Amino acid sequence: MKKITIRRASDSVALNISEGSILQSRLEFRKFLGYSIRSLAEVVTCLYKAKNRKYISEDDFDKLYNESYNIMNQIIAFRNQIKE
């Protein structure tokens, strides 16, 4: 697994938030936040694959997994605050 796969998935998180925040309805913004959450799930899957293939250490995996988990919770909490 190449680094570019993880980068692409992680870039997608920010890009979906950005795209959804500009000139969109609240419902559309919530939808794009959902896309961001799914992109973050892709990042986590890539991290598991990288760990299992010994591309990253267990310590690096734990750090990146925890960061991803925290970001996901923040996005979910933010999306829940946006009323339709």
C-alpha positions in Angstrom: 0.0 0.0 0.0 1.5 3.3 -1.0 1.4 6.5 1.1 -0.5 8.1 -1.7 -3.6 6.0 -0.9 -3.8 7.3 2.7 -3.0 10.8 1.5 -5.8 10.7 -1.0 -8.3 9.5 1.5 -7.2 12.0 4.2 -7.3 14.9 1.6 -10.8 13.8 0.8 -11.9 14.5 4.4 -10.9 18.1 4.2 -12.0 18.6 0.6 -15.5 17.3 1.3 -15.8 19.7 4.3 -14.7 22.6 2.2 -16.9 21.7 -0.7 -20.0 21.3 1.5 -19.4 24.5 3.4 -19.6 26.9 0.4 -23.0 28.1 -0.8 -24.8 24.9 0.2 -27.9 24.4 2.3 -27.6 22.9 5.8 -28.9 19.6 4.5 -26.2 19.5 1.7 -23.5 20.5 4.2 -24.5 17.6 6.5 -24.3 15.3 3.5 -20.8 16.4 2.7 -19.8 16.0 6.3 -21.1 12.4 6.0 -18.8 12.0 3.0 -15.9 13.3 5.1 -16.7 10.7 7.8 -16.7 7.9 5.2 -13.4 9.2 3.8 -12.0 9.1 7.3 -13.2 5.5 7.6 -11.1 4.8 4.5 -8.1 6.3 6.2 -8.5 4.0 9.1 -8.8 1.0 6.8 -5.6 2.0 5.1 -3.9 2.3 8.5 -5.0 -1.3 9.4 -3.7 -2.5 6.1 -0.4 -0.7 6.5 0.1 -2.1 10.0 -0.8 -5.6 8.9 1.7 -5.4 6.1 4.3 -4.1 8.4 4.6 -0.7 6.6 4.1 1.2 9.9 4.9 0.3 13.4 2.3 -0.5 16.1 3.1 2.8 17.8 2.6 4.8 14.7 -0.6 2.9 14.0 -1.9 3.6 17.5 -1.1 7.3 17.2 -2.7 7.8 13.8 -5.7 5.6 14.7 -6.4 7.7 17.8 -6.0 10.9 15.9 -8.4 9.6 13.3 -10.9 8.4 15.9 -10.9 11.9 17.6 -11.3 13.7 14.3 -14.2 11.4 13.4 -15.9 12.1 16.7 -15.5 15.8 16.2 -16.9 15.8 12.7 -19.9 13.7 13.9 -20.5 16.1 16.8 -20.3 19.0 14.4 -22.7 17.4 11.9 -25.2 16.7 14.8 -25.2 20.4 15.7 -26.3 21.4 12.2 -30.1 21.5 12.1 -31.8 20.6 8.8 
